[in-house]
Amino acid sequence: MVFLVAMIVLVAVGVLLWKAMAAQALATSSTASDDAPTGPTRAAQGPGRSRRPRPVAPDDDPEFLRHLDDQLRRSDRDDPPAS
């Protein structure tokens, strides 16, 4: 029982130290957007800062899907059904 309580306390202290170190690193960082830790400790971006565009997965990219559809239609036209 004592071991369980000690583990819970140790984990709680570790989490608090991690959060404190991340907040300190964020406050002293010269480039907050590149060197800041991810997660809830990251400061919100102001109205003057633009975000980098995120990469789009192929199944979410309309241009890729259009190209794939064109390829499939072209292959259907070129290959008649085998009956």
ZIWO-V459023 format. One record per residue. RES is the residue in one letter. D_CENTER is the distance of its C-alpha to the mean C-alpha in whole Angstrom. Layout:
<<RES D_CENTER> <RES D_CENTER>>
This chain:
<<M 39> <V 39> <F 36> <L 34> <V 34> <A 34> <M 31> <I 29> <V 30> <L 29> <V 25> <A 26> <V 27> <G 24> <V 21> <L 23> <L 24> <W 20> <K 19> <A 23> <M 22> <A 18> <A 20> <Q 23> <A 20> <L 19> <A 22> <T 24> <S 21> <S 22> <T 19> <A 17> <S 14> <D 14> <D 15> <A 14> <P 12> <T 9> <G 10> <P 13> <T 15> <R 13> <A 16> <A 15> <Q 16> <G 19> <P 21> <G 22> <R 18> <S 17> <R 13> <R 12> <P 12> <R 9> <P 10> <V 12> <A 12> <P 16> <D 17> <D 16> <D 17> <P 21> <E 22> <F 21> <L 23> <R 26> <H 27> <L 26> <D 29> <D 31> <Q 31> <L 32> <R 35> <R 36> <S 37> <D 38> <R 41> <D 42> <D 42> <P 44> <P 44> <A 46> <S 49>>
